[in-house]
Amino acid sequence: MAFLVGFIVFFLVIVLTLVLGGISRIGDKRVEREGRATEGQRPPSDREAHGY
């Protein structure tokens, strides 16, 4: 039983690593294509919005 649980956790870690890595790579390609947002294009952060 412990082997089965360990195998499932191991499998989930590998799958999540591949999925999240793919999402990150897609985001990197989008930034490379579109460029990063400038200060004027970015929405204000919480600190900037509240004036802290």
N, C-alpha and C positions, 0 to 999 in steps of 0.2 A: 504494500500500500504506500509506504513512504517513497519507494522508487517511482511509483506512478505520479505522486504529487510533485516530486523533484523534477521528473521529466516534463511535466506540464509547465511548471514554473520556468524551467530552462527554455522550453519551446517559446513561451510567451515573451521572455526577455529577448530572444533572437528576433522574433517577429516584430516586436515594438522597436527594436534597434533599426531594423531595415525600413520599417514604415516611417519612423520619425526622421531617419537619415534621408529618405527620399523626399519628404516634405521640406526639410532644410535645403536640400539641393535645388528643389524647384524654386524656393524663395531666393536662393543665391542667384539663380539664372534670371529671375524676374528683376532683381535689383541691378544685375549687370546690364540687362537690356534697357530698363527704364531709368536707372540712376537713383541715387538716394534722394529723399525729400530734403529740400532746403529748409531753413528755419521758418520762412514764410509759409511753406506748404504744410508744416507739421501742426497738428492741433496742439493747443497749450497743454502742458502737463498739469497735474493736480496742484503742484506748488505754484506754477505760473497763474493758473486760473484763480487761486485763492489769494494771491499776492503775498505769499510767505517769503 
